[in-house]
Amino acid sequence: MLRRRPTKIVRELSVITLDPVAGTIAFTSDRDHSSDTYKVSGLGEFAAKGRGSLALAGTGEENDKKVEVKITITLRRNLYTYQKETRLPGQDFQFRDGYTFTRKEEPK
């Protein structure tokens, strides 16, 4: 297993705006003032249980080319994961980036 040590620290404040009526979620960054909006599915089950997975779908840009974006967010009792996949038209989705966070203490 390859483990990488961080070589830099990145600080960013992201504001997440969820519109359950429209079925969208938007991420706005204070770093570059960008805002990305995605269609979201899985809200009903997520709201009922207070945890689970959300599937986000939208578009974005990589290397000056338009790509389709698929993001999976999973929230468990003490674990949060974020995985982003992208694809160029006519190609398969490929892993772009992912993050896993654990709570210091599990919620009661």
Biopython code that builds the backbone (N, CA, C, O; Angstrom):
import numpy as np
from Bio.PDB.StructureBuilder import StructureBuilder

atoms = [
    (1, "MET", "N", (0.837, -1.169, 0.000)),
    (1, "MET", "CA", (0.000, 0.000, 0.000)),
    (1, "MET", "C", (0.888, 1.241, 0.000)),
    (1, "MET", "O", (1.791, 1.373, 0.827)),
    (2, "LEU", "N", (0.629, 2.117, -0.907)),
    (2, "LEU", "CA", (1.387, 3.358, -1.029)),
    (2, "LEU", "C", (0.784, 4.412, -0.118)),
    (2, "LEU", "O", (-0.419, 4.670, -0.162)),
    (3, "ARG", "N", (1.620, 5.013, 0.703)),
    (3, "ARG", "CA", (1.157, 6.104, 1.565)),
    (3, "ARG", "C", (1.944, 7.342, 1.201)),
    (3, "ARG", "O", (3.170, 7.308, 1.097)),
    (4, "ARG", "N", (1.246, 8.407, 1.012)),
    (4, "ARG", "CA", (1.893, 9.668, 0.679)),
    (4, "ARG", "C", (1.787, 10.623, 1.854)),
    (4, "ARG", "O", (0.769, 10.686, 2.544)),
    (5, "ARG", "N", (2.833, 11.340, 2.056)),
    (5, "ARG", "CA", (2.820, 12.350, 3.102)),
    (5, "ARG", "C", (2.469, 13.687, 2.462)),
    (5, "ARG", "O", (2.955, 14.012, 1.378)),
    (6, "PRO", "N", (1.633, 14.452, 3.131)),
    (6, "PRO", "CA", (1.269, 15.756, 2.567)),
    (6, "PRO", "C", (2.490, 16.655, 2.433)),
    (6, "PRO", "O", (3.357, 16.687, 3.307)),
    (7, "THR", "N", (2.539, 17.372, 1.343)),
    (7, "THR", "CA", (3.652, 18.294, 1.130)),
    (7, "THR", "C", (3.207, 19.742, 1.196)),
    (7, "THR", "O", (4.030, 20.653, 1.111)),
    (8, "LYS", "N", (1.923, 19.957, 1.344)),
    (8, "LYS", "CA", (1.436, 21.325, 1.467)),
    (8, "LYS", "C", (0.132, 21.323, 2.252)),
    (8, "LYS", "O", (-0.530, 20.293, 2.388)),
    (9, "ILE", "N", (-0.216, 22.474, 2.755)),
    (9, "ILE", "CA", (-1.473, 22.653, 3.480)),
    (9, "ILE", "C", (-2.351, 23.565, 2.642)),
    (9, "ILE", "O", (-1.921, 24.633, 2.208)),
    (10, "VAL", "N", (-3.569, 23.139, 2.423)),
    (10, "VAL", "CA", (-4.526, 23.932, 1.657)),
    (10, "VAL", "C", (-5.688, 24.270, 2.579)),
    (10, "VAL", "O", (-6.270, 23.390, 3.212)),
    (11, "ARG", "N", (-6.011, 25.528, 2.645)),
    (11, "ARG", "CA", (-7.157, 25.953, 3.446)),
    (11, "ARG", "C", (-8.198, 26.521, 2.503)),
    (11, "ARG", "O", (-7.901, 27.329, 1.623)),
    (12, "GLU", "N", (-9.426, 26.075, 2.713)),
    (12, "GLU", "CA", (-10.526, 26.538, 1.866)),
    (12, "GLU", "C", (-11.820, 26.409, 2.649)),
    (12, "GLU", "O", (-12.033, 25.429, 3.363)),
    (13, "LEU", "N", (-12.667, 27.389, 2.512)),
    (13, "LEU", "CA", (-13.994, 27.346, 3.101)),
    (13, "LEU", "C", (-14.975, 27.094, 1.973)),
    (13, "LEU", "O", (-15.061, 27.873, 1.023)),
    (14, "SER", "N", (-15.712, 26.003, 2.084)),
    (14, "SER", "CA", (-16.732, 25.690, 1.087)),
    (14, "SER", "C", (-18.099, 25.788, 1.740)),
    (14, "SER", "O", (-18.329, 25.234, 2.815)),
    (15, "VAL", "N", (-18.990, 26.488, 1.089)),
    (15, "VAL", "CA", (-20.367, 26.586, 1.551)),
    (15, "VAL", "C", (-21.200, 25.654, 0.694)),
    (15, "VAL", "O", (-21.149, 25.713, -0.535)),
    (16, "ILE", "N", (-21.971, 24.788, 1.350)),
    (16, "ILE", "CA", (-22.819, 23.831, 0.650)),
    (16, "ILE", "C", (-24.264, 24.288, 0.809)),
    (16, "ILE", "O", (-24.746, 24.494, 1.923)),
    (17, "THR", "N", (-24.950, 24.442, -0.327)),
    (17, "THR", "CA", (-26.352, 24.851, -0.318)),
    (17, "THR", "C", (-27.167, 23.738, -0.939)),
    (17, "THR", "O", (-26.985, 23.397, -2.108)),
    (18, "LEU", "N", (-28.071, 23.169, -0.148)),
    (18, "LEU", "CA", (-28.909, 22.062, -0.590)),
    (18, "LEU", "C", (-30.328, 22.563, -0.821)),
    (18, "LEU", "O", (-30.930, 23.161, 0.071)),
    (19, "ASP", "N", (-30.860, 22.324, -2.006)),
    (19, "ASP", "CA", (-32.238, 22.691, -2.334)),
    (19, "ASP", "C", (-33.014, 21.401, -2.577)),
    (19, "ASP", "O", (-33.010, 20.883, -3.694)),
    (20, "PRO", "N", (-33.690, 20.867, -1.535)),
    (20, "PRO", "CA", (-34.390, 19.590, -1.689)),
    (20, "PRO", "C", (-35.569, 19.664, -2.661)),
    (20, "PRO", "O", (-35.911, 18.656, -3.280)),
    (21, "VAL", "N", (-36.187, 20.817, -2.806)),
    (21, "VAL", "CA", (-37.310, 20.961, -3.738)),
    (21, "VAL", "C", (-36.823, 20.826, -5.179)),
    (21, "VAL", "O", (-37.433, 20.116, -5.979)),
    (22, "ALA", "N", (-35.728, 21.505, -5.508)),
    (22, "ALA", "CA", (-35.165, 21.436, -6.866)),
    (22, "ALA", "C", (-34.318, 20.183, -7.063)),
    (22, "ALA", "O", (-34.028, 19.810, -8.199)),
    (23, "GLY", "N", (-33.914, 19.521, -5.960)),
    (23, "GLY", "CA", (-33.050, 18.349, -6.061)),
    (23, "GLY", "C", (-31.650, 18.707, -6.497)),
    (23, "GLY", "O", (-31.033, 17.986, -7.282)),
    (24, "THR", "N", (-31.135, 19.839, -5.982)),
    (24, "THR", "CA", (-29.788, 20.281, -6.338)),
    (24, "THR", "C", (-28.959, 20.564, -5.089)),
    (24, "THR", "O", (-29.482, 20.792, -3.998)),
    (25, "ILE", "N", (-27.659, 20.540, -5.293)),
    (25, "ILE", "CA", (-26.715, 20.901, -4.247)),
    (25, "ILE", "C", (-25.631, 21.750, -4.904)),
    (25, "ILE", "O", (-25.159, 21.428, -5.995)),
    (26, "ALA", "N", (-25.240, 22.827, -4.243)),
    (26, "ALA", "CA", (-24.222, 23.733, -4.796)),
    (26, "ALA", "C", (-23.067, 23.864, -3.810)),
    (26, "ALA", "O", (-23.277, 23.956, -2.601)),
    (27, "PHE", "N", (-21.853, 23.870, -4.338)),
    (27, "PHE", "CA", (-20.641, 24.074, -3.553)),
    (27, "PHE", "C", (-20.026, 25.401, -3.992)),
    (27, "PHE", "O", (-19.754, 25.597, -5.177)),
    (28, "THR", "N", (-19.807, 26.304, -3.050)),
    (28, "THR", "CA", (-19.193, 27.589, -3.357)),
    (28, "THR", "C", (-17.904, 27.704, -2.553)),
    (28, "THR", "O", (-17.895, 27.463, -1.346)),
    (29, "SER", "N", (-16.813, 28.073, -3.227)),
    (29, "SER", "CA", (-15.491, 28.145, -2.613)),
    (29, "SER", "C", (-15.091, 29.584, -2.344)),
    (29, "SER", "O", (-15.300, 30.466, -3.176)),
    (30, "ASP", "N", (-14.505, 29.814, -1.156)),
    (30, "ASP", "CA", (-13.968, 31.151, -0.869)),
    (30, "ASP", "C", (-12.593, 31.340, -1.501)),
    (30, "ASP", "O", (-12.138, 32.473, -1.657)),
    (31, "ARG", "N", (-11.925, 30.244, -1.867)),
    (31, "ARG", "CA", (-10.571, 30.319, -2.412)),
    (31, "ARG", "C", (-10.562, 30.931, -3.804)),
    (31, "ARG", "O", (-9.827, 31.884, -4.064)),
    (32, "ASP", "N", (-11.381, 30.380, -4.703)),
    (32, "ASP", "CA", (-11.393, 30.900, -6.078)),
    (32, "ASP", "C", (-12.759, 31.464, -6.477)),
    (32, "ASP", "O", (-12.981, 31.805, -7.639)),
    (33, "HIS", "N", (-13.662, 31.556, -5.514)),
    (33, "HIS", "CA", (-15.001, 32.114, -5.718)),
    (33, "HIS", "C", (-15.793, 31.362, -6.785)),
    (33, "HIS", "O", (-16.655, 31.932, -7.454)),
    (34, "SER", "N", (-15.484, 30.068, -6.933)),
    (34, "SER", "CA", (-16.223, 29.250, -7.896)),
    (34, "SER", "C", (-17.477, 28.687, -7.237)),
    (34, "SER", "O", (-17.570, 28.603, -6.013)),
    (35, "SER", "N", (-18.431, 28.308, -8.068)),
    (35, "SER", "CA", (-19.654, 27.684, -7.583)),
    (35, "SER", "C", (-20.052, 26.605, -8.581)),
    (35, "SER", "O", (-20.180, 26.865, -9.777)),
    (36, "ASP", "N", (-20.247, 25.390, -8.072)),
    (36, "ASP", "CA", (-20.642, 24.260, -8.912)),
    (36, "ASP", "C", (-21.949, 23.699, -8.383)),
    (36, "ASP", "O", (-22.092, 23.469, -7.183)),
    (37, "THR", "N", (-22.906, 23.480, -9.282)),
    (37, "THR", "CA", (-24.215, 22.956, -8.907)),
    (37, "THR", "C", (-24.421, 21.597, -9.553)),
    (37, "THR", "O", (-24.104, 21.398, -10.725)),
    (38, "TYR", "N", (-24.962, 20.654, -8.764)),
    (38, "TYR", "CA", (-25.179, 19.285, -9.220)),
    (38, "TYR", "C", (-26.605, 18.842, -8.906)),
    (38, "TYR", "O", (-27.214, 19.314, -7.947)),
    (39, "LYS", "N", (-27.124, 17.938, -9.717)),
    (39, "LYS", "CA", (-28.363, 17.255, -9.386)),
    (39, "LYS", "C", (-28.014, 16.228, -8.322)),
    (39, "LYS", "O", (-26.955, 15.604, -8.390)),
    (40, "VAL", "N", (-28.883, 16.043, -7.346)),
    (40, "VAL", "CA", (-28.589, 15.121, -6.254)),
    (40, "VAL", "C", (-29.712, 14.099, -6.118)),
    (40, "VAL", "O", (-30.890, 14.444, -6.213)),
    (41, "SER", "N", (-29.344, 12.849, -5.896)),
    (41, "SER", "CA", (-30.334, 11.803, -5.641)),
    (41, "SER", "C", (-29.970, 11.094, -4.338)),
    (41, "SER", "O", (-28.813, 11.089, -3.916)),
    (42, "GLY", "N", (-30.983, 10.497, -3.711)),
    (42, "GLY", "CA", (-30.796, 9.809, -2.443)),
    (42, "GLY", "C", (-31.168, 10.641, -1.236)),
    (42, "GLY", "O", (-30.928, 10.229, -0.101)),
    (43, "LEU", "N", (-31.761, 11.828, -1.469)),
    (43, "LEU", "CA", (-32.086, 12.722, -0.354)),
    (43, "LEU", "C", (-33.136, 12.155, 0.595)),
    (43, "LEU", "O", (-33.023, 12.325, 1.809)),
    (44, "GLY", "N", (-34.153, 11.485, 0.063)),
    (44, "GLY", "CA", (-35.235, 10.964, 0.907)),
    (44, "GLY", "C", (-34.725, 9.989, 1.944)),
    (44, "GLY", "O", (-35.007, 10.134, 3.133)),
    (45, "GLU", "N", (-33.981, 9.003, 1.502)),
    (45, "GLU", "CA", (-33.438, 8.003, 2.413)),
    (45, "GLU", "C", (-32.425, 8.634, 3.372)),
    (45, "GLU", "O", (-32.389, 8.303, 4.558)),
    (46, "PHE", "N", (-31.611, 9.541, 2.847)),
    (46, "PHE", "CA", (-30.617, 10.223, 3.659)),
    (46, "PHE", "C", (-31.298, 11.017, 4.783)),
    (46, "PHE", "O", (-30.869, 10.959, 5.935)),
    (47, "ALA", "N", (-32.347, 11.749, 4.445)),
    (47, "ALA", "CA", (-33.057, 12.559, 5.441)),
    (47, "ALA", "C", (-33.740, 11.677, 6.479)),
    (47, "ALA", "O", (-33.755, 12.011, 7.663)),
    (48, "ALA", "N", (-34.303, 10.558, 6.044)),
    (48, "ALA", "CA", (-35.013, 9.671, 6.968)),
    (48, "ALA", "C", (-34.068, 9.022, 7.973)),
    (48, "ALA", "O", (-34.420, 8.867, 9.142)),
    (49, "LYS", "N", (-32.880, 8.644, 7.534)),
    (49, "LYS", "CA", (-31.932, 7.939, 8.398)),
    (49, "LYS", "C", (-30.905, 8.849, 9.051)),
    (49, "LYS", "O", (-30.312, 8.485, 10.067)),
    (50, "GLY", "N", (-30.685, 10.042, 8.475)),
    (50, "GLY", "CA", (-29.661, 10.928, 8.998)),
    (50, "GLY", "C", (-28.260, 10.526, 8.585)),
    (50, "GLY", "O", (-27.279, 11.089, 9.072)),
    (51, "ARG", "N", (-28.161, 9.567, 7.702)),
    (51, "ARG", "CA", (-26.884, 9.106, 7.153)),
    (51, "ARG", "C", (-27.164, 8.285, 5.915)),
    (51, "ARG", "O", (-28.315, 7.956, 5.627)),
    (52, "GLY", "N", (-26.114, 7.954, 5.182)),
    (52, "GLY", "CA", (-26.271, 7.188, 3.954)),
    (52, "GLY", "C", (-25.423, 7.799, 2.851)),
    (52, "GLY", "O", (-24.401, 8.433, 3.113)),
    (53, "SER", "N", (-25.861, 7.601, 1.617)),
    (53, "SER", "CA", (-25.095, 8.092, 0.461)),
    (53, "SER", "C", (-25.930, 9.012, -0.408)),
    (53, "SER", "O", (-27.132, 8.812, -0.581)),
    (54, "LEU", "N", (-25.275, 10.013, -0.944)),
    (54, "LEU", "CA", (-25.877, 10.916, -1.923)),
    (54, "LEU", "C", (-25.094, 10.779, -3.219)),
    (54, "LEU", "O", (-23.865, 10.713, -3.205)),
    (55, "ALA", "N", (-25.805, 10.738, -4.337)),
    (55, "ALA", "CA", (-25.170, 10.684, -5.652)),
    (55, "ALA", "C", (-25.400, 12.019, -6.341)),
    (55, "ALA", "O", (-26.541, 12.451, -6.502)),
    (56, "LEU", "N", (-24.316, 12.675, -6.748)),
    (56, "LEU", "CA", (-24.384, 13.977, -7.411)),
    (56, "LEU", "C", (-23.951, 13.824, -8.860)),
    (56, "LEU", "O", (-23.021, 13.076, -9.163)),
    (57, "ALA", "N", (-24.624, 14.531, -9.748)),
    (57, "ALA", "CA", (-24.292, 14.464, -11.172)),
    (57, "ALA", "C", (-24.333, 15.864, -11.763)),
    (57, "ALA", "O", (-25.243, 16.644, -11.487)),
    (58, "GLY", "N", (-23.328, 16.170, -12.585)),
    (58, "GLY", "CA", (-23.275, 17.480, -13.216)),
    (58, "GLY", "C", (-22.144, 17.548, -14.219)),
    (58, "GLY", "O", (-21.656, 16.527, -14.703)),
    (59, "THR", "N", (-21.738, 18.763, -14.519)),
    (59, "THR", "CA", (-20.645, 18.966, -15.470)),
    (59, "THR", "C", (-19.574, 19.829, -14.834)),
    (59, "THR", "O", (-19.812, 20.517, -13.841)),
    (60, "GLY", "N", (-18.403, 19.780, -15.419)),
    (60, "GLY", "CA", (-17.285, 20.574, -14.939)),
    (60, "GLY", "C", (-16.269, 20.766, -16.038)),
    (60, "GLY", "O", (-16.548, 20.502, -17.208)),
    (61, "GLU", "N", (-15.087, 21.227, -15.662)),
    (61, "GLU", "CA", (-14.029, 21.466, -16.633)),
    (61, "GLU", "C", (-12.707, 20.961, -16.086)),
    (61, "GLU", "O", (-12.352, 21.235, -14.939)),
    (62, "GLU", "N", (-11.974, 20.217, -16.920)),
    (62, "GLU", "CA", (-10.636, 19.742, -16.579)),
    (62, "GLU", "C", (-9.732, 19.987, -17.771)),
    (62, "GLU", "O", (-10.059, 19.603, -18.894)),
    (63, "ASN", "N", (-8.612, 20.617, -17.533)),
    (63, "ASN", "CA", (-7.652, 20.898, -18.610)),
    (63, "ASN", "C", (-8.325, 21.587, -19.797)),
    (63, "ASN", "O", (-8.076, 21.255, -20.956)),
    (64, "ASP", "N", (-9.182, 22.554, -19.476)),
    (64, "ASP", "CA", (-9.902, 23.339, -20.485)),
    (64, "ASP", "C", (-10.852, 22.509, -21.347)),
    (64, "ASP", "O", (-11.188, 22.921, -22.457)),
    (65, "LYS", "N", (-11.289, 21.349, -20.856)),
    (65, "LYS", "CA", (-12.237, 20.504, -21.583)),
    (65, "LYS", "C", (-13.442, 20.230, -20.689)),
    (65, "LYS", "O", (-13.294, 20.013, -19.486)),
    (66, "LYS", "N", (-14.629, 20.241, -21.279)),
    (66, "LYS", "CA", (-15.846, 19.979, -20.530)),
    (66, "LYS", "C", (-15.930, 18.483, -20.213)),
    (66, "LYS", "O", (-15.719, 17.634, -21.079)),
    (67, "VAL", "N", (-16.244, 18.182, -18.947)),
    (67, "VAL", "CA", (-16.358, 16.794, -18.505)),
    (67, "VAL", "C", (-17.669, 16.585, -17.760)),
    (67, "VAL", "O", (-18.259, 17.529, -17.235)),
    (68, "GLU", "N", (-18.107, 15.353, -17.723)),
    (68, "GLU", "CA", (-19.238, 14.950, -16.904)),
    (68, "GLU", "C", (-18.671, 14.573, -15.542)),
    (68, "GLU", "O", (-17.623, 13.932, -15.459)),
    (69, "VAL", "N", (-19.359, 14.967, -14.475)),
    (69, "VAL", "CA", (-18.869, 14.763, -13.113)),
    (69, "VAL", "C", (-19.870, 13.912, -12.339)),
    (69, "VAL", "O", (-21.081, 14.120, -12.405)),
    (70, "LYS", "N", (-19.323, 12.954, -11.606)),
    (70, "LYS", "CA", (-20.131, 12.115, -10.712)),
    (70, "LYS", "C", (-19.443, 12.124, -9.352)),
    (70, "LYS", "O", (-18.267, 11.780, -9.239)),
    (71, "ILE", "N", (-20.186, 12.521, -8.321)),
    (71, "ILE", "CA", (-19.650, 12.596, -6.958)),
    (71, "ILE", "C", (-20.515, 11.728, -6.057)),
    (71, "ILE", "O", (-21.743, 11.766, -6.134)),
    (72, "THR", "N", (-19.868, 10.950, -5.206)),
    (72, "THR", "CA", (-20.578, 10.162, -4.205)),
    (72, "THR", "C", (-20.137, 10.633, -2.827)),
    (72, "THR", "O", (-18.950, 10.630, -2.499)),
    (73, "ILE", "N", (-21.115, 11.038, -2.032)),
    (73, "ILE", "CA", (-20.861, 11.469, -0.656)),
    (73, "ILE", "C", (-21.527, 10.461, 0.265)),
    (73, "ILE", "O", (-22.716, 10.170, 0.127)),
    (74, "THR", "N", (-20.752, 9.928, 1.205)),
    (74, "THR", "CA", (-21.299, 8.967, 2.158)),
    (74, "THR", "C", (-21.034, 9.474, 3.568)),
    (74, "THR", "O", (-19.911, 9.843, 3.912)),
    (75, "LEU", "N", (-22.086, 9.486, 4.374)),
    (75, "LEU", "CA", (-21.978, 9.911, 5.767)),
    (75, "LEU", "C", (-22.449, 8.760, 6.648)),
    (75, "LEU", "O", (-23.583, 8.294, 6.547)),
    (76, "ARG", "N", (-21.547, 8.321, 7.508)),
    (76, "ARG", "CA", (-21.877, 7.278, 8.470)),
    (76, "ARG", "C", (-21.723, 7.864, 9.861)),
    (76, "ARG", "O", (-21.445, 9.053, 10.015)),
    (77, "ARG", "N", (-21.900, 7.044, 10.854)),
    (77, "ARG", "CA", (-21.866, 7.505, 12.236)),
    (77, "ARG", "C", (-20.597, 8.311, 12.556)),
    (77, "ARG", "O", (-20.681, 9.369, 13.179)),
    (78, "ASN", "N", (-19.444, 7.826, 12.141)),
    (78, "ASN", "CA", (-18.202, 8.545, 12.439)),
    (78, "ASN", "C", (-17.300, 8.692, 11.204)),
    (78, "ASN", "O", (-16.102, 8.942, 11.342)),
    (79, "LEU", "N", (-17.868, 8.537, 10.000)),
    (79, "LEU", "CA", (-17.064, 8.565, 8.791)),
    (79, "LEU", "C", (-17.755, 9.375, 7.697)),
    (79, "LEU", "O", (-18.959, 9.245, 7.477)),
    (80, "TYR", "N", (-16.975, 10.207, 7.022)),
    (80, "TYR", "CA", (-17.459, 10.993, 5.887)),
    (80, "TYR", "C", (-16.526, 10.708, 4.722)),
    (80, "TYR", "O", (-15.313, 10.866, 4.853)),
    (81, "THR", "N", (-17.072, 10.289, 3.579)),
    (81, "THR", "CA", (-16.244, 10.075, 2.397)),
    (81, "THR", "C", (-16.808, 10.876, 1.230)),
    (81, "THR", "O", (-18.017, 11.073, 1.106)),
    (82, "TYR", "N", (-15.900, 11.326, 0.388)),
    (82, "TYR", "CA", (-16.217, 12.115, -0.798)),
    (82, "TYR", "C", (-15.381, 11.535, -1.927)),
    (82, "TYR", "O", (-14.154, 11.494, -1.842)),
    (83, "GLN", "N", (-16.049, 11.084, -2.989)),
    (83, "GLN", "CA", (-15.317, 10.547, -4.131)),
    (83, "GLN", "C", (-15.826, 11.193, -5.410)),
    (83, "GLN", "O", (-17.031, 11.239, -5.659)),
    (84, "LYS", "N", (-14.896, 11.691, -6.219)),
    (84, "LYS", "CA", (-15.245, 12.370, -7.466)),
    (84, "LYS", "C", (-14.682, 11.595, -8.653)),
    (84, "LYS", "O", (-13.513, 11.206, -8.667)),
    (85, "GLU", "N", (-15.542, 11.380, -9.646)),
    (85, "GLU", "CA", (-15.144, 10.733, -10.884)),
    (85, "GLU", "C", (-15.545, 11.649, -12.032)),
    (85, "GLU", "O", (-16.559, 12.342, -11.957)),
    (86, "THR", "N", (-14.751, 11.649, -13.087)),
    (86, "THR", "CA", (-15.055, 12.482, -14.253)),
    (86, "THR", "C", (-14.859, 11.669, -15.535)),
    (86, "THR", "O", (-14.184, 10.640, -15.551)),
    (87, "ARG", "N", (-15.475, 12.170, -16.604)),
    (87, "ARG", "CA", (-15.238, 11.532, -17.907)),
    (87, "ARG", "C", (-15.441, 12.534, -19.028)),
    (87, "ARG", "O", (-16.294, 13.419, -18.967)),
    (88, "LEU", "N", (-14.628, 12.360, -20.045)),
    (88, "LEU", "CA", (-14.780, 13.106, -21.289)),
    (88, "LEU", "C", (-15.886, 12.442, -22.094)),
    (88, "LEU", "O", (-16.161, 11.261, -21.886)),
    (89, "PRO", "N", (-16.528, 13.162, -23.005)),
    (89, "PRO", "CA", (-17.592, 12.555, -23.818)),
    (89, "PRO", "C", (-17.104, 11.266, -24.494)),
    (89, "PRO", "O", (-16.032, 11.233, -25.099)),
    (90, "GLY", "N", (-17.908, 10.218, -24.379)),
    (90, "GLY", "CA", (-17.612, 8.942, -25.025)),
    (90, "GLY", "C", (-16.630, 8.066, -24.272)),
    (90, "GLY", "O", (-16.298, 6.979, -24.743)),
    (91, "GLN", "N", (-16.155, 8.506, -23.117)),
    (91, "GLN", "CA", (-15.202, 7.704, -22.350)),
    (91, "GLN", "C", (-15.830, 7.220, -21.053)),
    (91, "GLN", "O", (-16.921, 7.658, -20.687)),
    (92, "ASP", "N", (-15.145, 6.316, -20.355)),
    (92, "ASP", "CA", (-15.596, 5.812, -19.067)),
    (92, "ASP", "C", (-15.233, 6.798, -17.956)),
    (92, "ASP", "O", (-14.308, 7.599, -18.094)),
    (93, "PHE", "N", (-15.986, 6.721, -16.846)),
    (93, "PHE", "CA", (-15.638, 7.534, -15.686)),
    (93, "PHE", "C", (-14.310, 7.060, -15.124)),
    (93, "PHE", "O", (-14.013, 5.866, -15.107)),
    (94, "GLN", "N", (-13.511, 8.028, -14.661)),
    (94, "GLN", "CA", (-12.246, 7.730, -14.023)),
    (94, "GLN", "C", (-12.161, 8.474, -12.703)),
    (94, "GLN", "O", (-12.646, 9.597, -12.568)),
    (95, "PHE", "N", (-11.536, 7.824, -11.738)),
    (95, "PHE", "CA", (-11.351, 8.427, -10.424)),
    (95, "PHE", "C", (-10.576, 9.734, -10.555)),
    (95, "PHE", "O", (-9.539, 9.787, -11.217)),
    (96, "ARG", "N", (-11.083, 10.781, -9.925)),
    (96, "ARG", "CA", (-10.424, 12.092, -9.962)),
    (96, "ARG", "C", (-9.773, 12.403, -8.617)),
    (96, "ARG", "O", (-8.574, 12.671, -8.546)),
    (97, "ASP", "N", (-10.571, 12.366, -7.555)),
    (97, "ASP", "CA", (-10.029, 12.556, -6.216)),
    (97, "ASP", "C", (-11.026, 12.041, -5.188)),
    (97, "ASP", "O", (-12.201, 11.825, -5.486)),
    (98, "GLY", "N", (-10.532, 11.853, -3.982)),
    (98, "GLY", "CA", (-11.390, 11.361, -2.914)),
    (98, "GLY", "C", (-10.807, 11.713, -1.566)),
    (98, "GLY", "O", (-9.598, 11.883, -1.413)),
    (99, "TYR", "N", (-11.693, 11.818, -0.592)),
    (99, "TYR", "CA", (-11.297, 12.180, 0.763)),
    (99, "TYR", "C", (-12.084, 11.333, 1.749)),
    (99, "TYR", "O", (-13.252, 11.017, 1.523)),
    (100, "THR", "N", (-11.431, 10.971, 2.840)),
    (100, "THR", "CA", (-12.097, 10.259, 3.919)),
    (100, "THR", "C", (-11.756, 10.970, 5.225)),
    (100, "THR", "O", (-10.590, 11.224, 5.528)),
    (101, "PHE", "N", (-12.787, 11.280, 5.982)),
    (101, "PHE", "CA", (-12.615, 11.954, 7.263)),
    (101, "PHE", "C", (-13.287, 11.119, 8.342)),
    (101, "PHE", "O", (-14.369, 10.573, 8.124)),
    (102, "THR", "N", (-12.651, 11.018, 9.502)),
    (102, "THR", "CA", (-13.267, 10.352, 10.646)),
    (102, "THR", "C", (-13.391, 11.348, 11.784)),
    (102, "THR", "O", (-12.557, 12.236, 11.964)),
    (103, "ARG", "N", (-14.457, 11.170, 12.542)),
    (103, "ARG", "CA", (-14.646, 12.028, 13.710)),
    (103, "ARG", "C", (-13.710, 11.582, 14.811)),
    (103, "ARG", "O", (-13.400, 10.398, 14.940)),
    (104, "LYS", "N", (-13.273, 12.519, 15.586)),
    (104, "LYS", "CA", (-12.418, 12.197, 16.712)),
    (104, "LYS", "C", (-13.196, 11.344, 17.716)),
    (104, "LYS", "O", (-12.657, 10.398, 18.290)),
    (105, "GLU", "N", (-14.456, 11.687, 17.916)),
    (105, "GLU", "CA", (-15.320, 10.918, 18.797)),
    (105, "GLU", "C", (-16.629, 10.653, 18.075)),
    (105, "GLU", "O", (-17.160, 11.540, 17.407)),
    (106, "GLU", "N", (-17.151, 9.449, 18.201)),
    (106, "GLU", "CA", (-18.422, 9.119, 17.569)),
    (106, "GLU", "C", (-19.552, 9.894, 18.218)),
    (106, "GLU", "O", (-19.540, 10.107, 19.431)),
    (107, "PRO", "N", (-20.548, 10.327, 17.413)),
    (107, "PRO", "CA", (-21.700, 11.018, 18.016)),
    (107, "PRO", "C", (-22.507, 10.049, 18.868)),
    (107, "PRO", "O", (-22.542, 8.846, 18.610)),
    (108, "LYS", "N", (-23.144, 10.592, 19.876)),
    (108, "LYS", "CA", (-23.950, 9.741, 20.777)),
    (108, "LYS", "C", (-25.347, 9.568, 20.280)),
    (108, "LYS", "O", (-26.149, 8.885, 20.916)),
]
sb = StructureBuilder()
sb.init_structure("model")
sb.init_model(0)
sb.init_chain("A")
sb.init_seg("    ")
for serial, (resi, resn, name, xyz) in enumerate(atoms, 1):
    if name == "N":
        sb.init_residue(resn, " ", resi, " ")
    sb.init_atom(name, np.array(xyz, "f"), 0.0, 1.0, " ", f" {name:<3s}", serial, name[0])
structure = sb.get_structure()
